[in-house]
Amino acid sequence: MDFTYVIHFAVICISLLLGAFLRARIKLLQRYLIPSPIIGGVFLLLFYNYVAPKMGMNNVFLGDLVYHLLNVSFIAMMLRNPSEKRKNGSRGVKANVVGTIGQYGLQTFFGLVLAAILGATICKGLNPAFGFQLTLGFELGPGQAYSMSKVWESMGYEGAASVGLTMAAIGFLVGSVGGVILINTAIKRKWISEEQAEKLRSQGTRSGFIFSSKQPGAYNTTDGESIDSLTYHLALVAFTYFLSYLALSGMEKLLGLAGDMGLGLAESLWGINFVFSSLLALLVRAVMTKLHVNQSIDTDTMNRISGLSTDFTVAASLGAISISTVSGYWLPIVLMVILGIFITCFVLPWYSSRLFDDNQFNRTLMLFGSATGTMPTGLSLLRVVDPNFESPAAQDFIYGTGLVFPLAIPLILSANLPAKSVLDGKPALLWISIAIAGAYLVGSIIAYVIMSKKRSFADRDKFFFVSRKKESEK
């Protein structure tokens, strides 16, 4: 009987429990809102790099787990029934789309430019695809950072997956620590109302557990006598993932008829499986809606499945990092992280405070958390200042992600061009990739000016713009 995978899962679960325990006991971790999966992930990082090899174990399984759980997470999100509480056409939703696409453009364009400069100067031979890993790690997350970077390894970029996961881990830390600093600064600089600031001052540390008033996290849509509701939802997610596998397998066979070029493209498509998984999930939900059975889907249950996938992904992604591999990239990683911190911690608050015309800080905090970690990071930060999600910040952002996804597909599809520019000896491919990222950047700037109007460059010397309406309320 082979218990290998059981042991791997046990190690991951122990790390998550350890992370939750430490978060509940150590006030410093609570103060900076360090998520339990990150704390547990550090344990996995040390275990798989220094202990597991002596036990005949390796972290290859973790990389595969990160890849699959990313797709599961996207499927669960896309299968949810859309809420009808707020229209997609609201200004808040559009502003979130502009703000998010702006981060895609900023991180990708300047990341690629910095990588090209480093490769030509102090880091000779640095693969230009390194520049894309700022966006993958900060804006997208560990799942995408691993799945897309793994493809680059077959194109000659050695250690790409570990570098991508490292960028994602650093992004989570920047989001958690930077978010708390932003919140404390908001209190001191009066970017939020005095009433809201007073509530924040009176809040105790966050242990990560709810004991006093337990909150419902899911609702049954099936009769347990027939099939458990959780079983039904998990089966629906797994069925959709299998459809995605069949679709990509079919495309791989068709592209294989085109020879080596087609096979290369097929391999790249497997790296963005989450795109196809999401599209198949939308198709499955559309069919279920047509058949009038979509009400059997409970959105809260799908949120729990997505949350479970995200927690395991974050922890496993840290364990999948090879310290020996990453150590060879320490200088470009440090420089790229400095660039990422400048874009997310300084540029983002500056333009988002002028982009939004209501709930400016709440919306900025949500956008910041998602631009450094993942959507759960943004929600965790937002919950500090808006515990019951009374503002429309979270809902508008979630609606916005549905619009961002199709808009970002061309940028995602161009992610392999820098690596191919080296593999095929065609530097023009890198410049095409930079041009595409530049188009996103310019387009988002134009949209920002159109939406923000007179506020676009108001009080340019101020880090965070507070509208006159807000000031008059104080």
C-alpha positions in Angstrom: 0.0 0.0 0.0 1.5 3.4 -1.1 1.0 6.1 1.5 3.3 8.7 -0.3 0.5 11.1 -1.2 -1.2 10.6 2.1 2.0 11.6 3.9 2.4 14.7 1.7 -1.1 15.8 2.4 -0.6 15.1 6.1 2.5 17.3 6.1 0.6 20.1 4.4 -2.3 19.9 6.8 0.1 19.8 9.8 1.7 23.0 8.5 -1.7 24.7 8.1 -2.7 23.7 11.6 0.7 25.0 12.9 0.2 28.3 11.0 -3.3 28.7 12.5 -2.0 28.0 16.0 0.9 30.4 15.7 -1.4 33.1 14.2 -3.8 32.7 17.2 -1.0 32.9 19.8 1.5 35.5 18.4 0.3 39.1 18.4 2.9 40.3 15.9 1.5 37.9 13.3 -2.0 39.1 14.2 -1.0 42.8 14.0 0.4 42.4 10.5 -2.4 40.0 9.4 0.0 37.3 8.2 -2.3 34.6 6.8 -2.0 31.2 8.4 -1.2 29.4 5.1 1.9 31.7 4.7 3.1 30.9 8.2 2.5 27.2 7.5 4.2 27.6 4.1 7.4 28.7 5.8 7.4 25.4 7.7 6.9 23.5 4.5 9.7 25.5 2.8 12.2 24.4 5.6 10.9 20.9 5.7 11.1 20.1 2.0 14.4 21.8 1.5 16.3 20.4 4.5 14.4 17.5 6.1 12.4 15.8 3.4 15.5 14.9 1.2 16.9 12.9 4.1 13.6 11.0 4.2 13.7 10.2 0.5 10.9 12.8 -0.2 10.9 15.7 -2.6 8.7 18.7 -3.3 7.7 17.8 -6.9 4.3 16.7 -5.7 3.7 20.2 -4.3 4.3 21.9 -7.7 1.7 19.6 -9.3 -0.7 20.3 -6.4 -0.4 24.1 -6.9 -1.1 23.7 -10.6 -4.3 21.7 -10.2 -5.6 23.6 -7.2 -5.3 26.9 -9.1 -7.6 25.5 -11.8 -10.0 24.2 -9.2 -10.1 27.6 -7.5 -11.0 29.4 -10.8 -13.7 26.8 -11.6 -15.3 27.2 -8.2 -15.3 31.0 -8.6 -16.8 30.9 -12.1 -19.5 28.3 -11.3 -21.0 30.7 -8.7 -24.4 32.2 -9.5 -23.9 36.0 -10.2 -25.4 38.2 -7.6 -28.2 40.6 -8.7 -27.7 43.1 -5.9 -25.6 45.4 -8.0 -25.4 46.1 -11.7 -22.1 45.4 -13.5 -22.4 48.8 -15.2 -21.9 50.8 -12.0 -19.0 53.3 -11.8 -17.4 51.4 -9.0 -17.1 48.3 -11.0 -15.6 50.1 -14.0 -13.1 52.0 -11.8 -11.9 48.6 -10.3 -11.4 47.3 -13.9 -9.3 50.4 -14.8 -7.3 50.1 -11.5 -6.6 46.4 -12.0 -5.7 46.6 -15.7 -3.5 49.6 -14.7 -1.5 47.2 -12.4 -1.2 44.6 -15.1 0.2 47.3 -17.4 2.6 48.8 -14.8 3.9 45.6 -13.4 4.4 43.9 -16.8 5.8 46.8 -18.8 8.3 48.0 -16.2 9.1 44.4 -15.1 10.0 43.4 -18.7 12.0 46.6 -19.2 14.0 46.0 -15.9 14.6 42.4 -16.8 15.9 43.4 -20.2 18.2 46.0 -18.7 19.5 43.6 -16.1 20.1 40.9 -18.7 22.2 43.3 -20.8 24.2 44.7 -17.8 24.8 43.3 -14.4 23.0 40.0 -14.8 24.3 38.7 -18.1 22.2 35.9 -19.6 19.1 36.6 -17.4 16.1 35.2 -19.2 13.8 38.2 -20.2 10.8 36.1 -19.1 11.9 37.0 -15.6 10.3 40.4 -16.1 6.8 38.7 -16.4 7.2 37.1 -13.0 6.5 40.3 -11.1 2.9 40.3 -12.6 2.6 36.5 -12.1 3.7 36.6 -8.5 2.1 39.9 -7.3 -0.9 40.5 -9.5 -2.0 36.9 -10.3 -0.7 34.6 -7.5 1.3 31.4 -6.8 -0.9 29.1 -9.0 -0.4 31.2 -12.1 3.2 31.9 -11.2 4.0 28.2 -11.1 1.9 26.9 -14.0 3.1 29.5 -16.5 6.7 29.6 -15.2 6.9 25.8 -15.4 6.4 26.1 -19.2 9.4 28.4 -19.5 11.7 25.8 -17.9 11.2 23.7 -21.1 12.2 26.8 -23.0 15.6 27.0 -21.3 14.7 29.2 -18.3 16.2 27.1 -15.5 14.5 27.4 -12.1 11.6 29.5 -13.4 9.0 27.8 -11.3 10.8 28.4 -8.1 11.5 32.0 -8.9 7.8 32.5 -9.7 6.7 31.0 -6.5 9.3 33.1 -4.6 7.9 36.3 -6.1 4.4 35.2 -5.2 5.4 34.5 -1.6 7.1 37.9 -1.3 4.0 39.5 -2.8 1.9 38.0 0.0 4.2 39.5 2.6 4.2 42.9 0.9 0.4 42.8 0.8 0.1 41.8 4.5 2.7 44.1 6.0 2.1 46.9 3.5 -1.6 46.7 4.1 -1.3 47.1 7.8 1.0 50.1 7.3 -1.5 51.7 4.9 -4.3 51.2 7.5 -2.3 52.7 10.3 -1.3 55.6 8.0 -4.9 56.1 7.1 -5.8 56.6 10.7 -3.0 59.1 11.3 -3.6 61.1 8.1 -7.4 61.0 8.5 -8.0 59.3 5.1 -11.0 57.6 6.8 -13.7 59.1 9.0 -13.0 59.7 12.7 -15.8 57.3 13.6 -14.3 54.5 11.5 -10.8 55.3 12.9 -12.2 55.0 16.5 -13.6 51.6 15.7 -10.2 50.5 14.4 -8.4 51.7 17.5 -10.8 49.8 19.7 -10.4 46.5 17.9 -8.4 43.8 19.5 -5.9 41.6 17.8 -7.2 39.1 15.3 -6.6 35.5 16.3 -8.0 34.1 13.1 -10.8 32.2 14.9 -14.4 32.9 15.6 -15.7 31.7 18.9 -18.4 34.1 20.1 -20.8 34.2 17.1 -20.2 31.5 14.5 -20.9 32.6 11.0 -22.6 30.3 8.3 -20.2 29.5 5.5 -22.4 27.4 3.2 -26.0 26.3 2.6 -27.4 22.9 1.6 -28.9 22.7 -1.9 -29.4 18.9 -1.8 -31.2 16.4 0.4 -28.5 14.6 2.4 -30.5 11.4 2.0 -29.7 11.5 -1.7 -26.3 13.2 -1.8 -24.5 15.5 0.5 -24.5 19.1 -0.7 -20.7 19.4 -0.4 -20.2 16.2 -2.4 -22.5 17.5 -5.1 -20.5 20.7 -5.4 -17.1 19.0 -5.4 -18.3 16.6 -8.0 -19.5 19.5 -10.2 -16.1 21.2 -9.9 -14.3 18.0 -10.7 -16.6 17.3 -13.7 -15.8 20.8 -15.1 -12.1 20.3 -14.6 -12.3 17.0 -16.5 -14.0 18.8 -19.4 -11.2 21.3 -19.4 -8.7 18.4 -19.6 -10.6 16.9 -22.5 -10.7 20.2 -24.3 -7.0 20.9 -23.9 -6.1 17.3 -24.9 -8.2 17.7 -28.1 -6.5 21.0 -28.9 -3.1 19.4 -28.3 -3.8 16.6 -30.8 -5.0 19.1 -33.4 -2.1 21.4 -32.9 0.3 18.4 -33.1 -0.7 18.0 -36.8 1.1 21.3 -37.3 4.5 19.8 -36.2 6.9 21.1 -33.6 5.5 24.7 -33.7 2.0 23.3 -32.9 3.3 21.1 -30.1 5.1 24.1 -28.6 1.9 26.1 -28.7 0.0 23.3 -27.1 2.5 23.1 -24.2 2.0 26.8 -23.6 -1.7 26.4 -23.5 -1.4 23.8 -20.7 0.4 26.5 -18.8 -2.7 28.7 -18.8 -5.1 25.9 -18.1 -6.9 28.2 -15.6 -8.1 30.2 -18.6 -9.7 27.2 -20.2 -11.0 25.9 -16.9 -12.7 29.3 -16.3 -14.3 29.3 -19.7 -15.6 25.7 -19.3 -17.0 26.7 -15.9 -18.9 29.6 -17.5 -20.2 27.2 -20.1 -21.3 24.6 -17.6 -23.1 27.3 -15.5 -24.8 28.6 -18.7 -26.0 25.1 -19.6 -27.3 24.6 -16.1 -29.1 28.0 -16.2 -30.7 27.0 -19.5 -31.9 23.8 -17.9 -33.1 25.7 -14.8 -31.0 23.7 -12.4 -28.4 26.4 -11.6 -30.1 27.1 -8.3 -28.6 23.8 -7.1 -25.3 25.7 -6.9 -24.7 27.4 -3.6 -22.4 30.4 -4.0 -21.2 30.2 -0.4 -20.2 26.5 -0.8 -18.2 27.4 -4.0 -16.5 30.2 -2.0 -15.5 27.6 0.6 -14.1 25.3 -2.1 -12.2 28.2 -3.6 -11.0 29.2 -0.2 -9.8 25.7 0.6 -8.0 25.5 -2.7 -6.3 28.9 -2.1 -5.1 28.0 1.4 -3.5 24.8 0.2 -2.1 26.6 -2.9 -0.4 29.3 -0.8 1.1 26.8 1.7 2.2 24.3 -1.0 3.6 27.1 -3.2 6.1 28.0 -0.5 7.0 24.4 0.1 7.6 23.9 -3.7 10.4 26.6 -3.7 13.9 25.3 -4.2 16.1 27.5 -2.1 19.3 26.3 -3.9 17.8 27.3 -7.2 16.4 30.7 -6.1 19.7 31.7 -4.5 21.3 32.1 -7.9 18.7 34.8 -8.7 18.9 36.8 -5.5 20.0 40.1 -7.1 17.4 40.4 -9.8 14.7 39.2 -7.4 15.6 41.9 -4.9 15.6 44.6 -7.6 12.3 43.3 -9.1 10.7 43.3 -5.6 11.8 46.9 -5.0 10.1 47.8 -8.3 7.0 45.9 -7.3 6.9 47.6 -3.9 7.1 51.0 -5.6 4.3 50.3 -8.0 1.9 48.7 -5.5 2.7 50.6 -2.3 3.2 54.1 -3.7 1.8 54.4 -7.3 -1.3 52.4 -6.7 -2.6 54.4 -3.7 -1.8 57.6 -5.5 -3.9 56.9 -8.6 -6.7 54.8 -6.9 -7.5 57.5 -4.4 -8.2 59.8 -7.4 -9.9 57.1 -9.5 -12.6 56.3 -6.9 -15.2 58.9 -5.9 -16.6 57.1 -2.9 -15.2 54.8 -0.2 -11.8 55.7 -1.5 -9.7 54.0 1.2 -11.7 50.9 1.3 -11.6 50.4 -2.4 -7.8 51.3 -2.5 -7.1 48.7 0.2 -9.0 46.0 -1.7 -7.2 46.8 -4.9 -3.8 46.9 -3.1 -4.3 43.5 -1.4 -5.2 41.9 -4.7 -2.3 43.5 -6.5 0.2 42.0 -4.1 -1.4 38.7 -3.1 -4.7 37.4 -4.2 -8.4 38.3 -3.8 -8.5 36.7 -0.3 -5.6 39.0 0.7 -7.6 42.0 -0.4 -10.7 40.8 1.4 -8.6 40.1 4.6 -7.3 43.7 4.6 -10.7 45.2 3.8 -12.3 43.2 6.6 -10.1 45.2 9.1 -11.7 48.5 8.2 -15.0 47.1 7.0 -15.7 44.0 9.1 -19.2 43.4 7.7 -18.5 44.5 4.2 -21.0 47.3 4.5 -19.3 49.3 1.8 -19.6 48.3 -1.9 -15.8 47.9 -2.2 -15.7 44.1 -2.1 -18.7 43.5 -4.2 -17.7 45.9 -6.9 -14.2 44.5 -7.0 -15.5 40.9 -7.4 -17.8 42.1 -10.3 -14.8 43.9 -11.8 -12.7 40.7 -11.9 -15.3 39.1 -14.2 -14.6 41.9 -16.7 -10.9 42.0 -16.1 -10.4 38.4 -17.0 -11.3 38.5 -20.7 -9.5 41.8 -21.1 -6.3 40.3 -19.7 -6.3 37.3 -22.0 -4.1 38.9 -24.7 -1.6 39.9 -22.1 -1.5 36.4 -20.6 -1.2 34.8 -24.0 1.9 37.0 -24.7 3.6 35.7 -21.5 5.6 33.1 -23.4 7.0 35.5 -26.0 10.0 36.7 -23.9 11.1 33.1 -23.2 10.6 32.2 -26.9 12.7 35.2 -27.9 15.7 33.4 -26.4 14.7 29.9 -27.4 14.2 30.8 -31.1 16.8 33.5 -31.2 14.3 36.2 -32.1 14.6 39.3 -30.0 11.7 40.9 -31.8 9.4 38.6 -29.8 10.5 40.3 -26.6 9.8 43.8 -28.0 6.3 42.6 -29.1 5.7 41.5 -25.5 6.9 44.9 -24.2 4.7 46.7 -26.8 1.6 44.7 -25.7 2.3 45.5 -22.0 2.8 49.2 -23.0 -0.5 49.2 -24.8 -2.2 48.0 -21.6 -0.4 50.7 -19.7 -1.3 53.5 -22.1 -4.9 52.3 -22.4 -5.4 52.2 -18.6 -3.9 55.7 -18.3 -6.4 57.0 -20.9 -9.3 55.3 -19.1 -8.1 56.6 -15.8 -8.0 60.2 -17.1 -11.5 59.8 -18.6 -13.0 58.4 -15.4 -11.2 60.6 -12.9 -11.6 63.8 -14.9 -10.5 66.8 -12.8 -9.3 64.6 -10.0 -6.8 62.8 -12.4 -3.8 65.0 -11.3 -5.3 67.0 -8.5 -3.0 67.7 -5.5 -0.2 65.8 -7.3 2.2 66.2 -4.3 -0.2 64.3 -2.0 0.3 60.6 -1.6 -3.4 60.0 -1.0 -6.1 62.3 -2.4 -9.1 63.0 -0.2 -12.0 64.5 -2.0 -13.5 67.9 -0.9 -16.7 66.1 -0.2 -14.9 63.8 2.2 -13.1 66.8 3.8 -16.3 68.7 4.3 -17.7 65.7 6.3 -15.0 66.0 8.9 
